[in-house]
Amino acid sequence: MTASSTAARRLTAAALTAAAITAAIAVPASAADHRPHRQAVEISRVQYDSPGPDDRSNRSLNAEWVEITNYGRQSVNLNGWTLSDEDGHTYTFDHYRLGGRSTVRVHTGTSLDTRHDVYQDRRAYVWNNDRDTATLRNDHGRFIDDASWGRRHFRR
């Protein structure tokens, strides 16, 4: 084996090693950039216009609601999280844990809270029928998700 063929083999090995290291670093980063990201907890549905006449009855108020879904496997402690509208009406979760792959419906009116339904205990509607935005924030006030409807159309 000549010195030039040994040097050529060493250069080839070095180039292949450098290429392998570069590929190992670059591929996961680029793959992560193209993966769709979904929050574990999201606003999944909104019933902003309760069916029937808006007579401010408790039945009508409770037909206005926002659903929040935990798409993750682990339960999430929603204690201190808030759900608010554009006018500043705010509901704060108190001692509530949303199970993994579960949904809770936040009703406007009054009743007893259960595992799947909680109530804001209001005597007036919160969500505007023509346009509004429901915003979910965590216990540190950080934005989690929102849903809007009206002029900009409902988006989820």
C-alpha positions as CSV (number, residue, x, y, z in Angstrom):
1,M,0.0,0.0,0.0
2,T,1.4,3.4,-1.0
3,A,1.4,6.5,1.1
4,S,-0.9,8.2,-1.4
5,S,-3.5,5.5,-1.2
6,T,-3.3,5.5,2.6
7,A,-3.8,9.3,2.6
8,A,-6.7,9.0,0.2
9,R,-8.4,6.4,2.4
10,R,-7.9,8.6,5.5
11,L,-9.4,11.6,3.6
12,T,-12.3,9.5,2.4
13,A,-13.0,8.2,6.0
14,A,-12.8,11.7,7.4
15,A,-15.2,13.0,4.8
16,L,-17.7,10.1,5.4
17,T,-17.5,10.7,9.2
18,A,-18.1,14.4,8.8
19,A,-21.0,13.7,6.5
20,A,-22.5,11.2,9.0
21,I,-22.2,13.6,11.9
22,T,-23.8,16.4,9.8
23,A,-26.7,14.2,8.8
24,A,-27.3,13.0,12.3
25,I,-27.5,16.6,13.5
26,A,-29.4,18.1,10.6
27,V,-32.1,15.5,10.0
28,P,-33.8,15.6,13.4
29,A,-33.9,19.4,13.3
30,S,-35.4,19.6,9.9
31,A,-37.9,16.8,10.6
32,A,-39.1,18.6,13.8
33,D,-39.6,21.8,11.8
34,H,-42.1,20.1,9.5
35,R,-44.1,18.2,12.1
36,P,-47.5,19.8,12.9
37,H,-47.6,20.9,16.5
38,R,-50.7,20.5,18.6
39,Q,-51.1,21.9,22.1
40,A,-52.1,19.3,24.7
41,V,-55.0,21.5,25.8
42,E,-57.2,23.4,23.3
43,I,-60.5,25.0,22.9
44,S,-62.2,22.3,20.8
45,R,-65.8,23.6,20.3
46,V,-67.9,26.7,21.0
47,Q,-71.7,27.0,21.2
48,Y,-71.9,30.9,21.4
49,D,-75.5,31.2,20.3
50,S,-77.8,29.1,22.5
51,P,-80.6,27.4,20.6
52,G,-84.0,29.0,20.9
53,P,-85.0,32.4,22.2
54,D,-82.4,34.3,24.3
55,D,-84.6,34.7,27.3
56,R,-81.8,34.6,29.9
57,S,-83.3,31.5,31.5
58,N,-80.7,29.2,33.2
59,R,-81.5,26.6,30.6
60,S,-80.7,29.0,27.8
61,L,-77.6,30.3,29.5
62,N,-76.3,26.7,30.0
63,A,-76.9,26.0,26.3
64,E,-74.1,28.6,25.7
65,W,-70.7,26.9,26.3
66,V,-67.1,26.4,25.4
67,E,-65.4,22.9,25.3
68,I,-61.8,22.5,26.3
69,T,-60.1,19.3,25.4
70,N,-56.9,17.7,26.7
71,Y,-55.5,15.7,23.8
72,G,-52.6,14.5,25.8
73,R,-52.4,11.2,27.8
74,Q,-51.6,12.9,31.1
75,S,-54.2,14.8,33.2
76,V,-53.6,18.6,33.4
77,N,-54.3,20.7,36.5
78,L,-56.4,23.7,35.3
79,N,-56.5,25.4,38.7
80,G,-56.0,29.1,38.0
81,W,-56.5,28.8,34.3
82,T,-58.8,31.4,32.7
83,L,-61.3,31.4,29.9
84,S,-62.3,34.9,28.8
85,D,-64.1,36.9,26.0
86,E,-63.2,40.1,24.2
87,D,-65.2,42.2,26.8
88,G,-63.2,40.9,29.7
89,H,-65.7,38.4,31.2
90,T,-63.5,35.8,32.8
91,Y,-64.0,32.4,34.2
92,T,-61.3,31.0,36.4
93,F,-61.0,27.2,37.0
94,D,-60.9,26.4,40.7
95,H,-59.6,23.0,41.8
96,Y,-60.2,21.3,38.5
97,R,-58.1,18.6,36.8
98,L,-58.8,17.7,33.2
99,G,-58.1,14.0,32.6
100,G,-56.0,12.8,29.7
101,R,-57.9,12.6,26.4
102,S,-60.9,14.3,28.1
103,T,-63.2,17.3,27.5
104,V,-64.8,19.7,29.8
105,R,-67.7,21.9,28.8
106,V,-67.8,25.4,30.5
107,H,-71.4,26.6,30.6
108,T,-72.4,30.2,31.2
109,G,-75.3,29.6,33.6
110,T,-75.5,27.9,37.0
111,S,-75.5,24.3,38.2
112,L,-73.3,21.9,40.1
113,D,-69.9,21.2,38.6
114,T,-69.1,17.7,37.5
115,R,-66.1,16.0,35.9
116,H,-67.3,16.9,32.4
117,D,-69.3,20.1,33.0
118,V,-68.4,23.3,34.9
119,Y,-70.5,26.4,35.3
120,Q,-69.6,30.1,35.4
121,D,-72.7,30.9,37.6
122,R,-73.7,33.9,35.5
123,R,-77.1,35.4,35.0
124,A,-76.3,37.0,31.6
125,Y,-74.8,35.7,28.3
126,V,-71.1,36.0,27.8
127,W,-70.4,35.0,24.2
128,N,-71.6,37.5,21.6
129,N,-73.5,35.9,18.7
130,D,-72.3,38.3,16.0
131,R,-68.5,38.0,16.8
132,D,-66.3,37.3,19.7
133,T,-63.1,35.4,20.8
134,A,-62.8,32.8,23.5
135,T,-59.3,32.9,25.0
136,L,-57.7,30.2,27.2
137,R,-54.7,31.1,29.4
138,N,-52.8,29.1,32.0
139,D,-52.3,29.9,35.6
140,H,-49.3,32.1,34.7
141,G,-51.4,34.2,32.3
142,R,-49.7,32.6,29.3
143,F,-51.8,32.2,26.1
144,I,-52.8,28.6,25.4
145,D,-55.5,28.8,22.7
146,D,-58.3,30.9,21.3
147,A,-61.3,30.5,19.0
148,S,-63.0,33.4,17.1
149,W,-66.2,33.7,15.1
150,G,-68.1,36.4,13.3
151,R,-66.7,38.8,10.8
152,R,-63.5,36.7,10.6
153,H,-65.6,33.5,10.7
154,F,-65.3,30.8,13.3
155,R,-61.8,29.3,13.4
156,R,-60.6,26.3,15.3
